[in-house]
Amino acid sequence: MRLKSILITTAILFAGFANSFGQDGYNVKVKINGLKDSLVYLANYYGEKQYLKDSSKADISGNVVFKGSEKLPGGIYMIVLPGKKYFELIIDKEQHFSVETDTLEYVKNMKVKNSNENTIFYDYLQFINAKSKEIEPLRAEYESVKQDKEKADKVKARMTTIDSAVVNYKNNLEAKNPDFILTKVFNATEEVKMPEMPKKADGTIDSLYQFYYYKQHYFDNIDLTDDRLLYTPVLHPKLEQYFKKLTLQMPDSVNKEADFVISKLKHGSEMFKYVVWWLTNTYETSNIMGMDAVFVHMAKKYYTKELAFWADEAQLYKIQDRAKVLEPILLGKKVKNLVLTDTLDRPRALYDMKAKYTVLYFWDPDCGHCQKITPKINDLYNEMKSKGVDVYAVCVEVEIDKWKKFIKEKDLKFTNVADPQLHNNFRHEFDLTTTPQIFLLDENKVIIAKRIEVETLHEILTKKFQETGMK
């Protein structure tokens, strides 16, 4: 096994992490036979990543001690060895214990002292490993005899016996230890049990019913009130699947599901903090056009002093301010009117553009990418102006001579405007951190698309014309 990654956490997500737990402290002694004079790490899962928590150097006999004055949050931890090899431990209620193993087979040779939780954990792992070794040759045998039904059935029966033993072991473990973190993990990974699906008039299965039933019961076995699941590798993939595979990637749909999931969480919990942070961050940085509307929704509804307990006033202000910038330029919003001056120093208003579609184009004649894109915008304009497409091109810089020279050299016939006196605040209002930026507006100056490549712009307009029967 290999460790995926070990990263340093961001300040906002982990603000207050060290002070969120009791002061009993932890003391985990590890002996790894066959290892000496090597740096060993204690790491923890958190959401989708793994993070370093502690480090210690093994002595000549392979002894390592991890200890701290503050109790660790309950979850599944990793002892990370040179070469990024690792084995896992349960750290929850029992935080003063010792384990011993070797570099040959971590699980098989694991010995535990003073930790009933890890005794149960490793008894389970050793049982599973033993059963895996039993069933492996049977799978090979089945492949060799599967054409002979009688022989194949006998092999399958032996495999079923082993599978049943594993299920029974797991069920007994869960029944005896209902609050054990491993039980919560088992439950979270259990798939939704589907009832018999209703059939349509033609006798086929109603797949939509199946989908909606699955989605409705998706969280039945996942205890979203148990923060310990954050410190395991199982929770984040569940969130990813729900929001990115089971939810239509449209802002209204994601917002609805976000509110639904968050309603299941305890305010003030680590789970609440993580889910709110993850949704906000995921959709602020999404590559899907329009998903910044989810960020705005999350920022306005959950990043308040009462709810976002992990963020200080400066962080809250920054997030709320960004939401205020983005909200007026979301898809479906009518942009504010711009009145800038053309090359003859005449005022030209965006709202005066009477075209069916207006390309609002922000660019800089010194920008290398703009120098390549602007002629393509010109080509698109020349191709589609007769169909009702116009361009309102805004130069974001104030070097007027360079701007006029580029317009003349490239023979740009569309509306070119600038703000040489810096009277306008459009750079902030349209969130222009880079150039070029393309917004496509309808006849009412409502945003249809934004931050797109010129090729995508061409595709959208072509499709629009095809839908209206215009070639």
C-alpha positions in Angstrom: 0.0 0.0 0.0 1.1 3.6 -0.7 0.2 6.8 0.9 -1.7 9.0 -1.7 -0.4 12.4 -0.4 0.5 14.2 2.8 -0.3 17.9 2.7 -0.1 20.9 5.0 -3.5 22.2 5.8 -4.9 25.6 4.9 -5.3 28.1 7.8 -9.0 28.8 7.3 -10.1 25.2 7.2 -8.1 24.2 10.3 -8.5 27.3 12.3 -9.0 26.3 15.9 -8.3 22.6 15.2 -5.8 22.2 18.1 -8.2 23.7 20.6 -11.3 21.7 19.6 -10.5 18.6 21.7 -9.7 17.7 25.3 -6.5 18.0 27.1 -5.9 14.3 28.0 -3.3 14.1 25.3 -2.1 11.1 23.3 0.8 8.7 23.7 1.2 6.1 21.0 4.2 3.8 21.2 5.1 1.9 18.0 7.8 -0.8 17.6 8.6 -1.8 14.0 11.0 -4.7 13.9 13.4 -4.3 11.0 13.3 -0.5 11.0 16.0 1.7 12.6 17.2 5.3 12.6 14.4 6.4 10.4 11.9 9.2 10.5 8.4 8.0 11.0 5.2 10.1 10.7 1.8 10.0 12.3 -0.8 11.2 9.7 -4.5 11.5 9.7 -7.2 11.4 7.1 -9.3 14.6 6.8 -11.9 14.8 4.0 -10.2 14.0 0.7 -6.6 14.3 1.9 -4.1 13.1 4.4 -2.2 15.4 6.8 0.9 15.1 8.9 0.1 15.3 12.6 3.4 14.3 14.3 6.8 12.8 13.5 9.4 10.9 15.5 12.6 9.1 14.8 12.8 5.3 15.3 15.7 4.2 17.5 18.1 1.4 16.7 15.5 -1.2 17.8 12.6 0.4 15.8 10.9 2.1 18.7 8.9 5.2 17.9 6.8 7.3 20.3 4.2 9.9 19.3 2.8 12.0 22.0 1.1 15.3 22.6 -0.7 17.2 25.3 -4.0 17.5 23.4 -6.3 14.6 22.5 -6.6 13.7 18.9 -9.9 13.6 17.1 -11.2 10.1 16.7 -10.6 8.5 13.4 -8.3 6.2 11.3 -4.7 7.3 11.5 -1.6 6.2 9.6 1.9 5.3 10.7 3.9 6.4 7.6 7.3 4.8 7.1 10.2 5.5 4.6 9.1 5.0 1.0 5.6 6.2 1.9 4.6 2.7 3.1 2.1 2.8 5.9 -0.3 0.9 8.2 -3.4 2.2 9.9 -4.4 2.5 13.5 -7.6 3.5 15.3 -7.2 6.5 17.5 -10.4 7.4 19.3 -11.3 6.9 23.0 -8.1 5.0 23.7 -5.1 7.3 23.0 -2.5 5.7 25.3 -1.4 2.3 23.8 1.3 0.5 22.1 1.6 -1.7 19.0 4.4 -3.9 17.6 4.8 -5.2 14.1 7.6 -5.7 11.5 8.4 -4.4 8.0 7.6 -7.7 6.4 3.8 -8.0 7.0 2.3 -5.2 9.0 -1.1 -6.7 9.5 -0.2 -10.4 10.0 2.4 -9.6 12.6 0.6 -6.8 14.5 0.5 -7.1 18.3 -1.6 -4.6 20.3 -1.4 -3.6 24.0 -3.9 -1.4 25.9 -6.2 -0.7 23.0 -9.3 -2.8 22.7 -10.2 -0.7 19.6 -7.1 -1.7 17.7 -7.3 -5.3 18.9 -10.8 -5.5 17.3 -9.5 -3.6 14.2 -6.5 -5.9 13.6 -8.4 -9.1 14.5 -10.8 -8.1 11.7 -8.0 -7.3 9.3 -6.2 -10.6 10.0 -9.5 -12.5 9.6 -10.1 -10.8 6.2 -6.6 -11.5 5.0 -6.9 -15.1 6.0 -10.2 -15.5 4.2 -8.8 -13.7 1.1 -6.1 -16.2 0.9 -8.6 -19.0 1.2 -10.8 -17.7 -1.6 -8.1 -16.6 -4.0 -7.3 -20.2 -5.3 -11.0 -20.9 -5.5 -11.5 -18.1 -7.9 -8.7 -19.5 -10.1 -10.2 -22.9 -9.8 -13.6 -21.6 -10.7 -12.3 -20.0 -13.9 -10.7 -23.4 -14.9 -13.9 -25.4 -14.4 -16.7 -22.9 -15.1 -17.7 -24.7 -18.3 -18.5 -27.8 -16.2 -21.6 -26.7 -14.3 -21.4 -29.5 -11.7 -17.8 -28.7 -10.8 -18.4 -25.0 -11.0 -21.3 -25.1 -8.6 -19.3 -27.0 -6.0 -16.5 -24.4 -6.2 -19.1 -21.6 -5.9 -20.6 -23.2 -2.9 -17.2 -23.2 -1.1 -16.7 -19.6 -2.1 -20.2 -18.7 -0.7 -19.3 -20.4 2.6 -16.2 -18.2 2.9 -18.2 -15.0 1.9 -20.9 -15.9 4.5 -18.2 -16.3 7.2 -16.9 -12.8 6.4 -20.4 -11.3 6.5 -21.2 -13.0 9.8 -17.9 -11.8 11.3 -18.6 -8.3 10.2 -22.2 -8.4 11.4 -21.2 -9.7 14.8 -18.5 -7.0 15.1 -21.1 -4.3 14.4 -23.7 -5.7 16.8 -21.2 -5.9 19.7 -19.7 -2.4 18.9 -22.4 -0.1 17.6 -20.5 3.1 18.4 -17.1 1.9 17.2 -15.6 4.0 14.4 -15.1 0.8 12.3 -18.9 0.1 12.6 -19.6 3.6 11.4 -17.2 3.1 8.4 -18.9 -0.2 7.5 -22.3 1.4 7.6 -21.2 4.3 5.5 -19.8 2.0 2.8 -22.9 -0.1 2.7 -24.9 0.4 -0.5 -28.6 1.4 -0.5 -30.7 -1.7 -0.4 -33.1 -1.4 -3.4 -36.7 -2.7 -3.2 -38.3 -4.4 -6.0 -38.6 -1.8 -8.7 -42.0 -1.0 -10.3 -42.4 -1.8 -13.9 -43.8 0.3 -16.7 -46.8 -0.7 -18.9 -44.4 -2.4 -21.3 -42.8 -4.5 -18.6 -39.5 -2.6 -18.4 -38.0 -1.4 -15.1 -38.7 2.2 -14.2 -35.1 3.4 -14.1 -36.1 6.9 -12.9 -37.8 5.5 -9.9 -34.7 3.4 -9.2 -32.5 6.5 -9.4 -34.7 8.7 -7.2 -35.1 6.0 -4.6 -31.3 5.5 -4.5 -30.7 9.2 -4.1 -33.4 9.7 -1.5 -31.9 6.9 0.7 -28.3 7.7 -0.1 -27.4 9.0 3.4 -29.5 6.4 5.3 -26.4 4.6 6.5 -24.0 7.5 6.8 -24.0 9.2 10.2 -23.5 12.8 9.3 -23.5 13.8 12.9 -20.4 11.8 13.7 -17.3 13.9 13.1 -15.1 10.9 13.3 -16.1 9.9 9.7 -14.2 13.0 8.5 -11.0 11.3 9.8 -11.5 8.3 7.6 -11.1 7.7 3.9 -14.8 6.9 3.3 -16.8 10.2 3.8 -15.3 12.4 1.1 -15.9 9.9 -1.8 -19.5 9.7 -0.7 -19.9 13.5 -0.8 -18.2 13.6 -4.2 -20.5 10.9 -5.6 -23.7 12.6 -4.3 -22.9 16.1 -5.5 -21.1 15.3 -8.8 -22.7 12.1 -10.0 -26.2 12.1 -8.5 -26.9 15.8 -8.7 -27.6 17.7 -11.9 -24.7 20.1 -12.4 -26.9 23.2 -12.4 -26.6 25.9 -9.7 -30.2 25.6 -8.5 -30.0 21.8 -8.2 -26.6 21.9 -6.4 -27.9 24.7 -4.0 -31.0 22.6 -3.2 -28.9 19.5 -2.4 -26.4 21.5 -0.4 -29.1 22.9 1.8 -30.5 19.4 2.2 -27.3 17.8 3.3 -26.3 20.7 5.6 -29.7 20.4 7.3 -28.6 17.0 8.5 -25.5 18.4 10.2 -25.0 19.7 13.7 -24.3 23.4 13.7 -20.9 24.0 15.4 -19.6 20.6 14.5 -16.4 19.7 12.6 -18.6 18.0 10.0 -20.6 21.1 9.5 -17.5 23.1 9.0 -16.0 20.7 6.5 -19.1 20.2 4.3 -19.8 24.0 4.2 -16.1 24.7 3.4 -15.8 21.9 0.8 -19.0 22.9 -1.1 -18.0 26.6 -1.1 -14.5 25.9 -2.3 -15.5 23.2 -4.8 -18.0 25.4 -6.7 -16.0 28.6 -6.4 -13.2 26.9 -8.4 -15.4 24.7 -10.6 -14.7 24.6 -14.3 -18.4 24.3 -15.1 -19.7 27.7 -16.3 -22.2 29.2 -13.9 -21.2 27.3 -10.8 -20.0 30.4 -9.1 -23.7 30.8 -8.2 -23.3 28.0 -5.8 -20.4 29.9 -4.1 -22.6 33.0 -3.8 -25.4 30.9 -2.3 -23.0 29.3 0.2 -21.3 32.6 1.1 -24.6 34.4 1.7 -26.3 31.7 3.7 -23.6 30.0 5.7 -20.7 32.4 6.0 -22.1 34.4 8.9 -20.7 35.1 12.3 -23.3 32.7 13.8 -22.6 29.8 11.5 -19.0 30.0 10.2 -17.4 29.6 13.6 -14.0 28.7 12.1 -13.6 32.0 10.1 -12.5 35.3 11.7 -14.0 38.6 10.8 -11.4 39.3 8.1 -12.1 36.0 6.4 -15.8 36.4 6.6 -15.5 39.9 5.0 -13.3 38.6 2.2 -15.8 35.8 1.3 -18.9 38.0 1.6 -17.1 40.7 -0.5 -16.3 38.2 -3.2 -19.9 37.0 -3.2 -21.0 40.7 -3.7 -18.7 41.0 -6.7 -19.9 37.8 -8.3 -23.6 38.0 -7.7 -24.3 40.8 -10.3 -22.4 38.9 -13.0 -24.0 35.4 -12.5 -25.6 33.7 -15.5 -29.1 35.1 -16.0 -28.2 38.5 -14.5 -28.5 41.7 -16.5 -25.1 43.4 -16.5 -24.8 47.1 -15.5 -24.6 49.6 -18.3 -21.1 50.7 -19.3 -20.5 54.1 -20.9 -16.9 54.3 -22.1 -15.2 56.3 -24.9 -14.4 55.1 -28.4 -11.2 56.0 -30.4 -12.7 59.4 -31.2 -13.3 60.1 -27.6 -17.0 59.8 -28.0 -19.1 58.2 -25.2 -20.5 54.8 -26.3 -23.0 53.0 -24.1 -23.3 49.2 -23.8 -27.1 49.5 -23.5 -27.2 51.3 -26.9 -26.1 48.1 -28.6 -29.3 46.9 -30.3 -28.0 43.5 -31.5 -29.8 40.3 -30.7 -26.5 39.1 -29.1 -23.7 41.3 -27.8 -20.2 40.0 -27.2 -18.8 41.9 -24.2 -15.1 41.5 -24.7 -12.4 42.7 -22.2 -8.9 42.8 -23.5 -5.5 44.4 -23.4 -3.3 45.1 -26.5 -0.2 44.2 -24.5 -1.6 40.8 -23.5 -0.1 38.0 -25.6 -3.2 35.8 -25.4 -5.4 38.8 -26.3 -3.2 39.5 -29.4 -4.2 36.0 -30.6 -7.8 36.0 -29.5 -8.9 39.5 -30.7 -8.5 38.8 -34.4 -10.6 35.7 -33.9 -13.3 37.9 -32.2 -13.0 40.1 -35.3 -13.5 37.1 -37.6 -16.6 36.0 -35.6 -18.0 39.5 -35.8 -17.5 39.7 -39.6 -19.1 36.2 -40.0 -22.1 36.8 -37.7 -22.9 40.5 -37.7 -25.5 40.1 -40.4 -27.3 37.6 -38.1 -27.5 40.1 -35.2 -24.2 39.7 -33.4 -22.3 42.8 -32.2 -19.2 43.3 -30.1 -18.5 45.8 -27.4 -14.8 45.5 -26.8 -13.4 47.1 -23.7 -9.7 47.9 -23.4 -8.7 47.4 -19.8 -5.5 49.5 -20.0 -4.9 53.2 -20.5 -2.1 53.3 -23.1 -4.3 54.8 -25.8 -1.7 54.9 -28.6 -1.0 51.1 -28.4 -4.8 50.5 -28.3 -5.5 52.6 -31.4 -2.5 51.1 -33.3 -3.7 47.5 -32.7 -7.3 48.4 -33.8 -6.0 49.9 -37.0 -3.5 47.1 -37.7 -6.1 44.4 -37.2 -8.9 46.4 -38.9 -11.3 45.9 -35.9 -14.7 47.3 -37.1 -16.7 46.5 -34.0 -17.3 49.0 -31.2 -14.0 49.6 -29.3 -14.0 51.6 -26.1 -11.7 52.4 -23.2 -11.5 54.3 -20.0 -8.3 56.3 -20.2 -9.2 58.5 -17.3 -10.1 55.6 -15.0 -13.5 57.0 -14.3 -15.1 53.5 -14.4 -14.9 50.7 -11.9 -15.6 47.9 -14.4 -12.4 46.0 -13.6 -13.7 45.2 -10.1 -17.3 44.9 -11.1 -16.6 42.3 -13.7 -14.0 40.5 -11.7 -11.3 41.1 -14.3 -8.2 39.4 -12.8 -7.0 38.2 -16.2 -7.5 39.0 -19.9 -9.1 38.3 -22.3 -12.6 37.8 -20.9 -15.7 37.1 -23.0 -19.3 37.6 -21.9 -22.2 36.8 -24.2 -25.3 38.9 -23.6 -28.8 38.6 -25.1 -30.7 41.5 -26.5 -31.6 42.7 -23.0 -28.0 42.5 -21.9 -28.6 39.4 -19.7 -25.6 37.1 -19.4 -26.0 33.9 -21.4 -22.4 32.7 -21.1 -19.2 34.0 -19.6 -15.5 33.4 -19.3 -15.5 31.2 -22.4 -13.0 30.6 -25.3 -13.8 32.2 -28.6 -14.4 28.7 -30.1 -17.0 28.0 -27.4 -18.6 31.4 -28.2 -18.9 30.4 -31.8 -20.5 27.1 -30.9 -23.0 28.7 -28.6 -24.0 31.3 -31.2 -24.2 28.8 -34.0 -26.5 26.6 -31.9 -28.7 29.6 -31.1 -29.1 30.4 -34.7 -29.9 26.8 -35.6 -32.6 26.7 -32.9 -34.3 29.7 -34.6 -33.9 28.3 -38.1 -31.2 30.8 -39.1 -28.2 29.3 -40.9 
